Amino acid sequence: MRIFRFICWVPAATWVWARIVVDGYDGWGAWAAAPLLLGTVALSDIFLGVGLLLASRSTHARPGSGDWVAIGVSSLPLLWIAYRVLAS
C-alpha cells in the first residue's frame, strides 16, 4: 500500500494535463482530443480498483488512515465526471 500512496496522484495529474490539452483546442479539435480524457478516466478506474483491493486485504486500513485519502486522490477524475453528470 506504500507504493500505491506514492503513485496515487498519477490519475489526477494526467487528468489535469489532458484538460489543459483539450481546452487548448477550439471546436472540433477539442472533440478530436477528447479521447485523452477517456484514457485518464480509465486509468483512474484502474487505480480505484487496485486501491480498494489493497485496502480490503490490508489489516491497517481504517477510515481515518492515509490509505483512504490515497484512494480518494486516485479517483478524482471519476468523481469529477460523476459531479458533472449529476450537476447537469
FIKOLZA-1660 file (N, C-alpha, C; in steps of 0.1 Angstrom, whole numbers, plus 5000, padded with zeros to 4 digits):
% residues 88
   i   px   py   pz ch aa at
   1 5008 4988 5000  A  M  N
   1 5000 5000 5000  A  M CA
   1 5009 5013 5000  A  M  C
   2 5021 5011 5005  A  R  N
   2 5030 5023 5005  A  R CA
   2 5033 5028 4991  A  R  C
   3 5035 5018 4981  A  I  N
   3 5038 5022 4968  A  I CA
   3 5025 5029 4962  A  I  C
   4 5013 5024 4965  A  F  N
   4 5001 5030 4960  A  F CA
   4 5000 5044 4965  A  F  C
   5 5003 5046 4977  A  R  N
   5 5002 5060 4983  A  R CA
   5 5012 5069 4976  A  R  C
   6 5023 5064 4971  A  F  N
   6 5033 5072 4965  A  F CA
   6 5029 5076 4950  A  F  C
   7 5021 5067 4943  A  I  N
   7 5018 5070 4930  A  I CA
   7 5003 5073 4928  A  I  C
   8 4996 5075 4939  A  C  N
   8 4981 5078 4937  A  C CA
   8 4978 5091 4930  A  C  C
   9 4987 5100 4929  A  W  N
   9 4984 5113 4923  A  W CA
   9 4985 5112 4908  A  W  C
  10 4989 5101 4902  A  V  N
  10 4991 5100 4887  A  V CA
  10 4978 5102 4880  A  V  C
  11 4967 5096 4883  A  P  N
  11 4954 5098 4876  A  P CA
  11 4950 5113 4876  A  P  C
  12 4951 5119 4888  A  A  N
  12 4947 5133 4889  A  A CA
  12 4956 5142 4881  A  A  C
  13 4969 5139 4881  A  A  N
  13 4979 5147 4873  A  A CA
  13 4976 5145 4858  A  A  C
  14 4974 5133 4853  A  T  N
  14 4971 5131 4839  A  T CA
  14 4958 5137 4835  A  T  C
  15 4948 5138 4845  A  W  N
  15 4935 5144 4842  A  W CA
  15 4937 5159 4839  A  W  C
  16 4945 5166 4848  A  V  N
  16 4948 5180 4847  A  V CA
  16 4955 5183 4834  A  V  C
  17 4965 5174 4830  A  W  N
  17 4973 5176 4818  A  W CA
  17 4963 5174 4806  A  W  C
  18 4955 5164 4806  A  A  N
  18 4946 5162 4795  A  A CA
  18 4936 5173 4793  A  A  C
  19 4931 5179 4805  A  R  N
  19 4922 5190 4804  A  R CA
  19 4928 5202 4798  A  R  C
  20 4941 5205 4801  A  I  N
  20 4949 5216 4796  A  I CA
  20 4950 5214 4781  A  I  C
  21 4953 5202 4776  A  V  N
  21 4955 5199 4762  A  V CA
  21 4941 5201 4755  A  V  C
  22 4931 5195 4760  A  V  N
  22 4918 5196 4753  A  V CA
  22 4913 5210 4753  A  V  C
  23 4915 5218 4764  A  D  N
  23 4910 5232 4764  A  D CA
  23 4918 5241 4755  A  D  C
  24 4929 5236 4750  A  G  N
  24 4937 5244 4741  A  G CA
  24 4932 5244 4727  A  G  C
  25 4923 5235 4724  A  Y  N
  25 4917 5234 4710  A  Y CA
  25 4903 5241 4710  A  Y  C
  26 4899 5245 4698  A  D  N
  26 4886 5251 4696  A  D CA
  26 4878 5242 4687  A  D  C
  27 4865 5242 4690  A  G  N
  27 4855 5235 4681  A  G CA
  27 4858 5220 4680  A  G  C
  28 4859 5215 4668  A  W  N
  28 4861 5201 4665  A  W CA
  28 4874 5195 4670  A  W  C
  29 4884 5204 4671  A  G  N
  29 4897 5200 4677  A  G CA
  29 4896 5194 4691  A  G  C
  30 4887 5201 4699  A  A  N
  30 4885 5196 4713  A  A CA
  30 4878 5183 4713  A  A  C
  31 4869 5181 4703  A  W  N
  31 4863 5168 4702  A  W CA
  31 4872 5157 4698  A  W  C
  32 4882 5161 4689  A  A  N
  32 4892 5151 4685  A  A CA
  32 4902 5147 4696  A  A  C
  33 4905 5157 4705  A  A  N
  33 4914 5154 4716  A  A CA
  33 4907 5148 4728  A  A  C
  34 4894 5147 4728  A  A  N
  34 4887 5143 4740  A  A CA
  34 4890 5128 4744  A  A  C
  35 4895 5119 4735  A  P  N
  35 4898 5106 4740  A  P CA
  35 4910 5106 4750  A  P  C
  36 4917 5117 4751  A  L  N
  36 4927 5118 4761  A  L CA
  36 4921 5117 4775  A  L  C
  37 4909 5124 4776  A  L  N
  37 4902 5123 4789  A  L CA
  37 4897 5109 4792  A  L  C
  38 4893 5102 4782  A  L  N
  38 4888 5088 4784  A  L CA
  38 4899 5080 4790  A  L  C
  39 4911 5081 4785  A  G  N
  39 4922 5074 4790  A  G CA
  39 4925 5077 4804  A  G  C
  40 4924 5089 4808  A  T  N
  40 4927 5092 4822  A  T CA
  40 4916 5087 4831  A  T  C
  41 4903 5087 4826  A  V  N
  41 4893 5081 4835  A  V CA
  41 4895 5066 4836  A  V  C
  42 4899 5060 4826  A  A  N
  42 4902 5045 4826  A  A CA
  42 4913 5043 4836  A  A  C
  43 4924 5051 4836  A  L  N
  43 4935 5050 4845  A  L CA
  43 4930 5052 4859  A  L  C
  44 4921 5062 4861  A  S  N
  44 4916 5064 4875  A  S CA
  44 4908 5052 4879  A  S  C
  45 4900 5046 4870  A  D  N
  45 4892 5034 4874  A  D CA
  45 4901 5023 4878  A  D  C
  46 4912 5021 4871  A  I  N
  46 4921 5010 4874  A  I CA
  46 4928 5013 4888  A  I  C
  47 4932 5025 4890  A  F  N
  47 4938 5029 4903  A  F CA
  47 4928 5027 4915  A  F  C
  48 4915 5031 4912  A  L  N
  48 4905 5029 4922  A  L CA
  48 4903 5014 4926  A  L  C
  49 4902 5006 4916  A  G  N
  49 4901 4991 4918  A  G CA
  49 4912 4986 4926  A  G  C
  50 4925 4989 4922  A  V  N
  50 4936 4984 4929  A  V CA
  50 4937 4989 4943  A  V  C
  51 4933 5002 4945  A  G  N
  51 4933 5008 4958  A  G CA
  51 4923 5001 4967  A  G  C
  52 4911 4999 4962  A  L  N
  52 4901 4992 4970  A  L CA
  52 4905 4977 4973  A  L  C
  53 4911 4971 4964  A  L  N
  53 4916 4957 4966  A  L CA
  53 4927 4957 4977  A  L  C
  54 4936 4966 4976  A  L  N
  54 4947 4967 4986  A  L CA
  54 4942 4970 5000  A  L  C
  55 4932 4979 5000  A  A  N
  55 4926 4983 5013  A  A CA
  55 4918 4972 5019  A  A  C
  56 4911 4964 5011  A  S  N
  56 4903 4953 5016  A  S CA
  56 4912 4942 5021  A  S  C
  57 4924 4940 5016  A  R  N
  57 4933 4930 5020  A  R CA
  57 4942 4935 5031  A  R  C
  58 4943 4948 5034  A  S  N
  58 4951 4953 5044  A  S CA
  58 4944 4952 5058  A  S  C
  59 4952 4950 5068  A  T  N
  59 4946 4949 5082  A  T CA
  59 4947 4963 5088  A  T  C
  60 4954 4972 5082  A  H  N
  60 4956 4985 5088  A  H CA
  60 4947 4996 5082  A  H  C
  61 4939 4993 5072  A  A  N
  61 4931 5003 5065  A  A CA
  61 4919 5007 5074  A  A  C
  62 4920 5018 5081  A  R  N
  62 4909 5024 5089  A  R CA
  62 4903 5036 5082  A  R  C
  63 4891 5040 5085  A  P  N
  63 4885 5051 5078  A  P CA
  63 4893 5064 5079  A  P  C
  64 4901 5066 5089  A  G  N
  64 4909 5078 5091  A  G CA
  64 4923 5077 5086  A  G  C
  65 4927 5066 5080  A  S  N
  65 4941 5064 5076  A  S CA
  65 4943 5070 5062  A  S  C
  66 4956 5071 5059  A  G  N
  66 4960 5077 5047  A  G CA
  66 4957 5069 5035  A  G  C
  67 4954 5056 5037  A  D  N
  67 4950 5047 5026  A  D CA
  67 4938 5052 5019  A  D  C
  68 4928 5056 5026  A  W  N
  68 4915 5061 5020  A  W CA
  68 4917 5074 5014  A  W  C
  69 4926 5082 5019  A  V  N
  69 4929 5095 5012  A  V CA
  69 4936 5092 4999  A  V  C
  70 4945 5083 4998  A  A  N
  70 4951 5079 4986  A  A CA
  70 4941 5074 4976  A  A  C
  71 4932 5066 4980  A  I  N
  71 4921 5061 4971  A  I CA
  71 4913 5072 4966  A  I  C
  72 4910 5082 4975  A  G  N
  72 4902 5093 4971  A  G CA
  72 4909 5102 4960  A  G  C
  73 4922 5104 4963  A  V  N
  73 4930 5112 4953  A  V CA
  73 4931 5105 4940  A  V  C
  74 4932 5092 4940  A  S  N
  74 4933 5085 4927  A  S CA
  74 4920 5084 4920  A  S  C
  75 4909 5086 4926  A  S  N
  75 4896 5086 4920  A  S CA
  75 4890 5100 4917  A  S  C
  76 4899 5110 4917  A  L  N
  76 4894 5124 4915  A  L CA
  76 4888 5125 4901  A  L  C
  77 4894 5120 4890  A  P  N
  77 4887 5121 4877  A  P CA
  77 4874 5115 4876  A  P  C
  78 4872 5103 4883  A  L  N
  78 4859 5097 4883  A  L CA
  78 4849 5105 4891  A  L  C
  79 4853 5111 4902  A  L  N
  79 4845 5119 4910  A  L CA
  79 4841 5132 4902  A  L  C
  80 4850 5138 4894  A  W  N
  80 4847 5149 4886  A  W CA
  80 4836 5146 4876  A  W  C
  81 4838 5134 4869  A  I  N
  81 4828 5130 4859  A  I CA
  81 4814 5128 4866  A  I  C
  82 4814 5122 4877  A  A  N
  82 4801 5119 4884  A  A CA
  82 4795 5133 4888  A  A  C
  83 4803 5142 4893  A  Y  N
  83 4798 5155 4896  A  Y CA
  83 4792 5162 4884  A  Y  C
  84 4799 5162 4873  A  R  N
  84 4794 5168 4861  A  R CA
  84 4781 5162 4856  A  R  C
  85 4780 5149 4857  A  V  N
  85 4767 5142 4853  A  V CA
  85 4756 5146 4862  A  V  C
  86 4758 5146 4875  A  L  N
  86 4748 5149 4884  A  L CA
  86 4744 5164 4884  A  L  C
  87 4753 5173 4881  A  A  N
  87 4750 5187 4881  A  A CA
  87 4743 5192 4868  A  A  C
  88 4744 5184 4858  A  S  N
  88 4737 5188 4845  A  S CA
  88 4723 5183 4844  A  S  C
% end
